[in-house]
Amino acid sequence: MTASSSRSGRAWAHVGQPFTPPAPRPDGTHHDFIVIGAGRMGSVLTAALAAHAPATRLLLIEEGGLPNEDGDTILAPGLWTTAHLPADRHAAAQASRALIETFGAPTPRLHVSLHAHATPGSVPTRDALRDHPDTLALLDPARLPHATTDPHALTYRPGTLALNAAQAAVRAGADLLLNTRAVPQPGGAVRAERLTVTNTHQVVTHETHLLRARHVIVAGGAAGPALAEQHLGVHTRHGRAYRQSPHLNVPSGPDSPTLHHAGLTLVPRHGAYTLHPRVHHRDPHGYRPTGGHLTGVPTGLRRETLEDLVALMEDLPVLATSQLHLGRSLADIPGAWTALPYGDPLHAPLFEALDPHVTLLLGGPHADTLGPQVAQALAQQLAGR
Ligand code: ADP
C-alpha cells in the first residue's frame, strides 16, 4: 500500500475546525482531484477515485451537510429498475446495482407498471398484485387491467448511498470539506468559501482558500451547468427542472411493491407512499417554483404536477382522496431541482469535459438506476490519466 492509501482522509464539518490546504507540489497543485458536490454523483465518484487511484490527493467539497437536505439526492425516488430501460443500458444498470449494493443498503421490492392495454409480457393486474391486496386497492383494475412486473427491482435511499460512499472515500484517504461553497475557476483552480451562519441566520463566508488541482469535477447537481457558465464561461446545453414528491398517507409495508403508471411512480416509504410525478420538460431560465390552484384553492403542488395527478385520479382513485397531501404553499411539499442533461427528461446521466482541467458530471431523473455507473466510469477514466 502507498502512504496515502493507508491513511484516512480528514473531514472539516464547520469553520471551528481550522483548515489548511496541503503544501503545493512542484507543479503548484494542492490536490490531484477536487470534486464539487457530495450528492450521490460526487460521492460515488470520489469513492471510486479513491479505489481506482489510491495514491492521489482527493478533496470532496460540499456546500451543505452530508447528505445535503436540499439536493436532488435526498428527494430522488431511490428506485432501481430496468423496467423502462432500453436494452443497451442494462449492463450499465447492473454496474450501478453493484455500487448500490455496496453503498445504498437497498431493499428488494417488486416493481409493477400498470397499463390500460396489453403490452408484451403483461399479465392481468389482479394476478400481478395477488399477494398485495392493499396495493391493488390503490387503483382501478377495470381501467388498468394489464401489468408488467420487474421482480429484480430495488428501492434504496440515495442519501444513504451518498453518505456511505463519501465516508468510504474518506476512509480510503479523501479529504472532505462540508459547509463550503466551491467556485470553479478556469484551469483547474477552485475558490473554496467556508460558510457559517450568523446569529441572525444569514449564511456568510468565513474564509476563502484558493486550491489548485490537476483536475476538477463539477458534480453540483442541477447547479452544475450554471457553475460552468458563470465561472468558466462555458456554455452548456443542459437544463434543470423543479420536481416535487408529495406524500400519500396510505399505509405501506416492507413488502409493498412500487407502482408505476403514466409517468407517476408510487414508492413505499416510512410506512406510507411518496409520489414521484413525471418530469415534463426543462424549466425556463429564471423560473421560480410556485404552487397551483385546485378548484380555486391554493396548493403547494406546482401546476403541471397537479394537472398530472388530476388526470390520473380515475385510474388511481386513491389520488382523489384526502390521503393525498396537496399542501397550501410550496413549502408544504418536498421538492428539489434536478439536472436535465441536454434539457431532456429521458436522457441518461453523463459526464462531459468543460475544459482540459474541468469535467461536468450530471445525474438527473435516471440517476437512481444509471448514475452510480456513470460516476464510476468517469473515475476509471480519470484514474487512467
Ligand atoms: P446529484 O444527484 O447529481 O448528486 P444533488 O443535487 O443531490 O445531485 O447533489 C449535488 C450536491 O452538490 C448538493 O449536495 C449541493 O449542495 C452540492 N453543490 C452544488 N453547488 C455547489 C457548490 N458550488 N459548492 C459545493 N457544493 C455544491
Residues whose N, C-alpha, C, O or C-beta is under 5 A from the ligand:
A	BS01	ADP	I36 G37 A38 G39 R40 M41 G42 I61 E62 E63 G64 N68 G71 D72 T73 I74 T180 R181 A182 A219 G220 G221 A222 A223 W337 L362 G363 G364 A367
